[in-house]
Every structure is written in structure tokens, then in C-alpha cells.
Amino acid sequence: MALKDQDLNKENFKDRVVRFLKEVKIEAKKITWAPKKQVFMGTLMVVIFSLFIGAYLGILDIIYNFIISILVR
């Protein structure tokens, strides 16, 4: 009896997974994707901003290292 219940639960689980994946596919078709140009420009802005922040932090690091090396002498 317990084995039959486990088999039913496995089938139910498989059915639920299949149903879930079908629903995901249906919902994914409803997504309105941004145009390529907009995605490219957004990505470009993130890269430029990241480079700017990285350079800024790098310059601050150099300045603080210089100040600390003077104070430690």
C-alpha cells in the first residue's frame, strides 16, 4: 500500500513539474522585451559608470596609500 502511495506522489510530482514548466513557457511568451538598442545603451551606461567609479576609487586608494606611507615613516 505504501509503495502505491509513493508511486502516485511521484506521478503527481512529475505532473506538477510539467504543468509548471508549461505555464512558465506561456508566461515567457507574454514578456515584452526591450529593443536591442535600448538594452545596448543601458549596458553601455553601466559599463561606463562602473569604469568611472573604479577609476575614482583607484585614485582615492593611491592618495590614501601615499598619505598613510608619509604618516608611518
C-alpha positions as CSV (number, residue, x, y, z in Angstrom):
1,M,0.0,0.0,0.0
2,A,2.8,2.4,0.9
3,L,4.5,1.8,-2.4
4,K,1.4,2.7,-4.4
5,D,1.1,6.0,-2.5
6,Q,4.8,6.8,-3.3
7,D,4.2,6.0,-7.0
8,L,1.2,8.2,-7.0
9,N,3.1,11.0,-5.3
10,K,5.9,10.7,-7.9
11,E,3.5,10.9,-10.7
12,N,1.8,13.8,-9.1
13,F,5.1,15.5,-8.7
14,K,6.1,14.9,-12.3
15,D,2.7,16.2,-13.5
16,R,3.1,19.3,-11.3
17,V,6.6,19.9,-12.7
18,V,5.4,19.5,-16.3
19,R,2.4,21.8,-15.7
20,F,4.6,24.4,-14.0
21,L,7.1,24.3,-16.9
22,K,4.3,24.7,-19.4
23,E,2.9,27.7,-17.5
24,V,6.4,29.2,-17.4
25,K,6.7,28.9,-21.2
26,I,3.3,30.5,-21.6
27,E,4.2,33.4,-19.3
28,A,7.6,33.9,-21.0
29,K,5.8,34.5,-24.3
30,K,3.9,37.3,-22.7
31,I,7.0,39.3,-21.8
32,T,7.6,42.5,-23.7
33,W,11.4,42.7,-24.3
34,A,13.2,46.0,-24.7
35,P,14.6,46.8,-28.1
36,K,18.2,45.9,-28.7
37,K,19.3,49.5,-29.0
38,Q,17.8,50.3,-25.6
39,V,19.5,47.2,-24.0
40,F,22.8,48.1,-25.6
41,M,22.6,51.7,-24.4
42,G,21.7,50.6,-20.8
43,T,24.6,48.2,-20.8
44,L,27.0,50.8,-22.1
45,M,25.9,53.2,-19.4
46,V,26.5,50.6,-16.7
47,V,30.0,49.8,-18.1
48,I,31.0,53.5,-18.3
49,F,29.6,54.2,-14.8
50,S,31.5,51.1,-13.4
51,L,34.7,52.2,-15.0
52,F,34.3,55.7,-13.7
53,I,33.6,54.5,-10.1
54,G,36.6,52.1,-10.4
55,A,38.9,54.8,-11.5
56,Y,37.7,57.1,-8.8
57,L,38.2,54.5,-6.1
58,G,41.6,53.6,-7.5
59,I,42.7,57.3,-7.3
60,L,41.4,57.6,-3.8
61,D,43.3,54.4,-2.9
62,I,46.6,55.8,-4.3
63,I,46.1,59.1,-2.4
64,Y,45.3,57.4,0.9
65,N,48.2,55.0,0.5
66,F,50.5,57.9,-0.1
67,I,49.2,59.8,2.9
68,I,49.5,56.7,5.2
69,S,53.0,56.0,3.9
70,I,54.0,59.6,4.9
71,L,52.4,59.3,8.3
72,V,54.0,55.9,9.1
73,R,57.6,57.0,8.3
